[in-house]
Amino acid sequence: MAPSDTVSLVIPIRNESAHIDECLRAVTRQSYPRHLLEVIVVDGDSTDGTRARLQAWMGRDDRIRLLDNPRRSMIPGLNLGIAAATGAYVGCVSGHSELPAEYVATCVTVLQRHEAWGVGAGIERRALSPLQRAIGRAQSHWFGVGGAFHNYGTRSGWAEAIFPGFWPRWVFERVGDFDESMAFNEDNELSHRIARAGGRLWYEPSLQVGYFPRRSLGALARQYWGYARGKASLFGTHLDAVRARHLAPAALVAGLVAGVMLSVALPAARLPTVVIGVGYVVAAVATAAVSRRPGDSVILVSAAFVTMHLAYGAGLWWGVGAALAGRLSRGARRSRPTT
């Protein structure tokens, strides 16, 4: 690598004591030249012992820097880290992920070879329980995430979005930092701005980043509820980002809710509602059964499918409603006569 090929890895965290050791161990064992790599950990006021673990790592490796994130949430943490980064390339790393040893070197090579504006890796979902394994399987199947190629694709190529994300520093100078008004899906919003500016993103599945999915259906539901609310915010500013896969769960939820409400007054509506609900569950179970791998639980994978879709569909409707309510409220304030 050239002396100018410096890299900054930004790790925004809060309460990651369960995984921060594995994360930093993988980061510090990168094959990339040591003197070209810096690691910036941005901590959002952790209260679970994460800080003590970070201090121990800083004592062992002088490449690790610690920044405080008083706002605690991830997106401001990302921007704080990017602002402090000195590298010609910037990569974002999740605190509960593990990078392969060749990650940084491969990302730099791929960016230079393809003149890409960003590169992402495949996701190797790891599990500590049967339910976590099932959630990971659901998140890496087309039935669970639709055409989100970067979640399960096996061939390299251009993609709409990337994970965890690695960019030349000048990309942020060109299109701006992560949008802090986004509660979720800040990476997709950035990817959309990159596409609008004429840039392209490369997906490289030969790199597999280890990632631990949520450990319960409740946590999975909150995750996808948040994703959907973030998508609603994205659609409010970038309507051309809408894809059919984003609307399918919302259509399912709307059909079920409308059917249940109509069934109260119109008994004839009960059968179509039952057909929609049962048909969807059968499709989820059949998909889980057909794609089953050794160790998979068909019931748990099916439950993960259902949780993801219902939470996402409901979250999208909630996000759209909140956006419309906000616009109406702002309009009412503007039209109110002044005294």
C-alpha positions as CSV (number, residue, x, y, z in Angstrom):
1,M,0.0,0.0,0.0
2,A,1.1,3.6,-0.7
3,P,2.0,5.8,2.3
4,S,-1.1,7.9,1.4
5,D,-3.5,4.8,1.8
6,T,-4.2,5.6,5.4
7,V,-7.4,4.1,6.9
8,S,-9.6,5.1,9.9
9,L,-12.0,2.5,11.3
10,V,-14.9,4.2,13.2
11,I,-16.7,2.0,15.8
12,P,-19.8,3.7,17.4
13,I,-20.9,1.8,20.5
14,R,-23.0,1.9,23.6
15,N,-23.1,-1.0,26.1
16,E,-21.3,-3.6,23.9
17,S,-19.4,-5.4,26.7
18,A,-20.6,-8.7,25.4
19,H,-18.9,-8.3,22.0
20,I,-16.4,-5.5,22.1
21,D,-13.4,-7.7,22.9
22,E,-14.1,-9.9,19.8
23,C,-14.7,-6.8,17.7
24,L,-11.4,-5.1,18.7
25,R,-9.5,-8.3,18.5
26,A,-10.5,-8.7,14.9
27,V,-9.8,-5.0,14.1
28,T,-6.3,-5.0,15.6
29,R,-5.4,-8.2,13.8
30,Q,-5.9,-6.8,10.3
31,S,-3.3,-7.7,7.8
32,Y,-3.1,-4.1,6.7
33,P,0.2,-2.2,7.5
34,R,0.0,-1.3,11.1
35,H,1.2,2.3,10.6
36,L,-1.5,3.0,8.1
37,L,-4.4,2.1,10.3
38,E,-6.2,4.0,13.2
39,V,-9.2,2.8,15.2
40,I,-11.6,5.4,16.6
41,V,-14.1,4.1,19.1
42,V,-17.0,6.5,19.9
43,D,-18.7,5.5,23.1
44,G,-22.2,6.7,23.9
45,D,-21.9,6.7,27.7
46,S,-21.8,3.0,28.2
47,T,-22.8,1.7,31.7
48,D,-22.1,-2.0,31.4
49,G,-18.4,-2.2,31.8
50,T,-17.6,-1.5,28.1
51,R,-15.4,1.5,29.0
52,A,-13.1,-0.6,31.2
53,R,-12.6,-3.0,28.4
54,L,-11.8,-0.2,26.0
55,Q,-9.2,1.2,28.4
56,A,-7.5,-2.1,28.6
57,W,-7.4,-2.3,24.8
58,M,-6.0,1.2,24.6
59,G,-3.2,0.2,26.9
60,R,-2.3,-2.7,24.6
61,D,-2.6,-1.0,21.2
62,D,-1.8,2.7,20.7
63,R,-3.8,2.8,17.4
64,I,-7.1,2.9,19.4
65,R,-8.5,6.3,20.2
66,L,-11.6,6.8,22.4
67,L,-14.1,9.6,21.8
68,D,-17.2,10.5,23.9
69,N,-20.6,10.7,22.3
70,P,-22.8,12.7,24.8
71,R,-25.8,12.2,22.5
72,R,-25.4,8.4,22.9
73,S,-27.1,7.4,19.7
74,M,-25.2,5.8,16.8
75,I,-25.6,8.3,14.0
76,P,-24.0,11.3,15.9
77,G,-21.3,8.8,17.0
78,L,-20.6,8.0,13.4
79,N,-20.3,11.6,12.5
80,L,-18.0,12.4,15.4
81,G,-15.7,9.6,14.4
82,I,-15.6,10.6,10.8
83,A,-14.8,14.2,11.8
84,A,-11.9,13.0,13.9
85,A,-10.6,10.5,11.3
86,T,-7.3,11.2,9.6
87,G,-7.4,8.4,7.1
88,A,-7.8,8.7,3.3
89,Y,-10.3,5.9,3.7
90,V,-13.0,5.6,6.4
91,G,-14.8,2.4,7.4
92,C,-17.6,2.0,9.8
93,V,-17.6,-1.1,12.1
94,S,-20.5,-2.4,14.3
95,G,-19.5,-3.1,17.9
96,H,-21.1,-6.6,17.7
97,S,-19.3,-7.7,14.5
98,E,-16.0,-9.3,13.6
99,L,-14.0,-8.3,10.6
100,P,-11.9,-10.9,8.6
101,A,-8.2,-10.3,8.7
102,E,-8.1,-9.2,5.1
103,Y,-11.0,-6.8,5.4
104,V,-9.2,-3.4,5.3
105,A,-6.7,-4.5,2.6
106,T,-9.4,-5.9,0.4
107,C,-11.6,-2.9,0.7
108,V,-8.8,-0.5,-0.3
109,T,-7.9,-2.7,-3.2
110,V,-11.5,-3.1,-4.4
111,L,-12.2,0.7,-4.2
112,Q,-9.1,1.4,-6.2
113,R,-9.7,-1.3,-8.8
114,H,-13.4,-0.5,-9.5
115,E,-13.2,3.3,-8.8
116,A,-16.1,2.7,-6.4
117,W,-17.5,5.3,-4.0
118,G,-17.9,2.6,-1.3
119,V,-17.6,-1.1,-0.7
120,G,-19.4,-3.5,1.5
121,A,-19.0,-7.2,2.6
122,G,-21.2,-10.2,2.9
123,I,-22.7,-11.0,6.3
124,E,-21.8,-14.2,8.2
125,R,-24.5,-14.3,10.8
126,R,-23.4,-16.1,14.0
127,A,-25.5,-17.5,16.8
128,L,-25.3,-18.5,20.4
129,S,-28.8,-20.0,20.6
130,P,-31.3,-21.8,18.3
131,L,-33.5,-18.7,18.1
132,Q,-30.6,-16.4,17.2
133,R,-29.6,-18.9,14.5
134,A,-33.2,-18.8,13.2
135,I,-33.3,-15.0,13.1
136,G,-30.0,-15.0,11.2
137,R,-31.4,-17.5,8.7
138,A,-34.5,-15.4,8.2
139,Q,-32.4,-12.2,7.7
140,S,-30.3,-13.9,5.0
141,H,-33.2,-15.3,2.9
142,W,-34.9,-13.5,0.0
143,F,-38.3,-14.3,1.6
144,G,-37.3,-12.4,4.7
145,V,-35.6,-9.3,3.1
146,G,-36.8,-9.3,-0.5
147,G,-34.4,-8.1,-3.1
148,A,-31.9,-6.6,-0.6
149,F,-29.0,-8.1,-2.5
150,H,-26.3,-7.1,0.0
151,N,-28.0,-9.3,2.7
152,Y,-27.5,-12.6,1.0
153,G,-25.9,-12.3,-2.5
154,T,-23.1,-14.7,-3.4
155,R,-21.7,-12.8,-6.4
156,S,-19.7,-9.6,-6.3
157,G,-21.1,-6.6,-8.2
158,W,-22.7,-3.1,-7.9
159,A,-25.3,-2.8,-5.1
160,E,-27.8,-0.2,-3.8
161,A,-26.5,-0.4,-0.2
162,I,-23.5,-1.8,1.6
163,F,-22.6,-3.2,5.0
164,P,-20.8,-2.3,7.2
165,G,-19.5,0.4,4.8
166,F,-16.0,1.5,3.7
167,W,-15.5,4.7,1.7
168,P,-12.9,7.1,0.4
169,R,-12.8,10.1,2.8
170,W,-13.7,12.5,-0.1
171,V,-17.1,10.9,-0.5
172,F,-18.2,12.5,2.8
173,E,-16.8,15.8,1.6
174,R,-18.8,15.5,-1.6
175,V,-22.2,14.3,-0.3
176,G,-22.1,15.1,3.4
177,D,-22.1,13.1,6.6
178,F,-24.7,10.7,7.9
179,D,-28.1,12.4,8.3
180,E,-28.7,12.8,12.0
181,S,-32.4,13.5,11.5
182,M,-32.7,9.8,10.6
183,A,-33.5,7.6,13.5
184,F,-32.6,4.5,11.5
185,N,-31.5,3.5,8.0
186,E,-28.9,6.3,7.9
187,D,-26.7,4.0,5.8
188,N,-29.3,3.6,3.1
189,E,-29.9,7.3,3.0
190,L,-26.2,8.0,2.5
191,S,-26.1,5.4,-0.2
192,H,-29.0,7.1,-2.0
193,R,-27.2,10.4,-1.9
194,I,-24.1,8.8,-3.3
195,A,-26.1,7.3,-6.2
196,R,-27.7,10.7,-6.9
197,A,-24.2,12.2,-7.0
198,G,-23.2,9.7,-9.7
199,G,-21.3,7.3,-7.4
200,R,-21.6,3.5,-7.3
201,L,-21.2,1.0,-4.5
202,W,-19.5,-2.4,-4.8
203,Y,-20.6,-5.5,-3.0
204,E,-17.8,-8.0,-2.2
205,P,-19.1,-11.2,-0.7
206,S,-15.7,-12.8,-0.7
207,L,-15.3,-10.8,2.5
208,Q,-17.6,-12.2,5.2
209,V,-18.1,-10.0,8.3
210,G,-19.2,-11.9,11.4
211,Y,-22.4,-10.4,12.8
212,F,-24.5,-11.5,15.8
213,P,-28.3,-11.0,15.1
214,R,-30.8,-10.1,17.7
215,R,-31.3,-12.7,20.4
216,S,-35.1,-12.5,20.9
217,L,-38.2,-12.0,18.7
218,G,-39.0,-8.9,20.7
219,A,-35.6,-7.4,19.9
220,L,-36.0,-8.4,16.3
221,A,-39.4,-6.7,16.2
222,R,-38.0,-3.5,17.6
223,Q,-35.1,-3.6,15.0
224,Y,-37.5,-3.9,12.0
225,W,-39.9,-1.4,13.4
226,G,-37.0,1.0,13.6
227,Y,-35.8,0.1,10.1
228,A,-39.3,0.8,8.7
229,R,-39.6,4.1,10.5
230,G,-36.2,5.0,9.0
231,K,-37.4,4.0,5.5
232,A,-40.5,6.2,5.9
233,S,-38.2,9.2,6.7
234,L,-36.0,8.3,3.7
235,F,-39.1,8.2,1.4
236,G,-40.1,11.6,2.6
237,T,-37.0,13.1,1.1
238,H,-36.1,10.6,-1.6
239,L,-39.3,9.2,-3.1
240,D,-37.3,7.5,-5.8
241,A,-35.8,5.2,-3.2
242,V,-39.1,3.3,-2.9
243,R,-39.0,-0.4,-4.0
244,A,-41.6,-3.1,-4.1
245,R,-39.9,-5.0,-1.3
246,H,-40.4,-2.1,1.0
247,L,-44.1,-1.9,0.4
248,A,-45.0,-5.6,0.6
249,P,-45.0,-5.9,4.4
250,A,-47.0,-2.7,4.7
251,A,-49.6,-4.2,2.2
252,L,-49.7,-7.4,4.3
253,V,-50.4,-5.5,7.5
254,A,-52.9,-3.2,5.8
255,G,-54.8,-6.2,4.4
256,L,-54.9,-8.0,7.7
257,V,-56.0,-4.9,9.7
258,A,-58.6,-3.9,7.2
259,G,-59.9,-7.4,7.0
260,V,-60.3,-7.7,10.8
261,M,-62.0,-4.3,11.0
262,L,-64.4,-5.1,8.1
263,S,-65.2,-8.5,9.5
264,V,-66.8,-6.9,12.5
265,A,-69.6,-5.4,10.4
266,L,-69.4,-7.6,7.2
267,P,-69.2,-11.3,7.9
268,A,-68.4,-11.9,4.2
269,A,-65.0,-10.2,4.8
270,R,-63.9,-12.9,7.3
271,L,-63.1,-15.6,4.7
272,P,-60.7,-13.4,2.6
273,T,-59.0,-12.2,5.8
274,V,-58.5,-15.8,7.0
275,V,-57.2,-16.7,3.5
276,I,-54.7,-13.9,3.5
277,G,-53.4,-14.6,7.1
278,V,-53.3,-18.4,6.7
279,G,-51.8,-18.2,3.2
280,Y,-49.0,-16.0,4.4
281,V,-48.2,-18.3,7.4
282,V,-48.2,-21.3,5.1
283,A,-45.8,-19.5,2.7
284,A,-43.5,-18.6,5.6
285,V,-43.5,-22.2,7.0
286,A,-43.0,-23.7,3.5
287,T,-40.1,-21.4,2.7
288,A,-38.5,-22.2,6.0
289,A,-38.9,-25.9,5.4
290,V,-37.7,-25.9,1.8
291,S,-34.6,-23.9,2.7
292,R,-33.9,-25.7,5.9
293,R,-30.3,-26.4,6.8
294,P,-29.0,-28.8,9.5
295,G,-29.6,-27.3,12.9
296,D,-32.5,-25.0,11.7
297,S,-35.8,-25.0,13.4
298,V,-38.6,-24.5,10.8
299,I,-40.9,-23.1,13.5
300,L,-38.4,-20.6,14.8
301,V,-37.3,-19.5,11.3
302,S,-41.0,-19.1,10.4
303,A,-41.6,-17.1,13.5
304,A,-38.7,-14.8,12.6
305,F,-40.2,-14.3,9.1
306,V,-43.5,-13.3,10.6
307,T,-42.0,-11.0,13.2
308,M,-39.8,-9.2,10.7
309,H,-42.6,-8.6,8.2
310,L,-45.3,-7.6,10.6
311,A,-43.0,-5.2,12.5
312,Y,-41.7,-3.7,9.3
313,G,-45.1,-3.3,7.8
314,A,-46.5,-1.7,11.0
315,G,-43.4,0.5,11.4
316,L,-43.7,1.8,7.9
317,W,-47.4,2.8,8.4
318,W,-46.4,4.4,11.7
319,G,-43.6,6.3,10.1
320,V,-45.7,7.6,7.2
321,G,-48.5,8.6,9.7
322,A,-46.0,10.5,11.9
323,A,-44.5,12.2,8.9
324,L,-47.9,13.4,7.7
325,A,-48.9,14.5,11.2
326,G,-45.7,16.5,11.4
327,R,-46.4,18.2,8.1
328,L,-49.9,19.0,9.0
329,S,-48.8,20.4,12.4
330,R,-46.2,22.6,10.7
331,G,-48.7,23.8,8.1
332,A,-51.2,24.7,10.9
333,R,-48.5,26.7,12.7
334,R,-47.6,28.6,9.6
335,S,-51.2,29.5,8.8
336,R,-52.0,30.6,12.3
337,P,-52.4,34.4,12.4
338,T,-49.8,36.3,14.3
339,T,-50.8,39.0,16.9
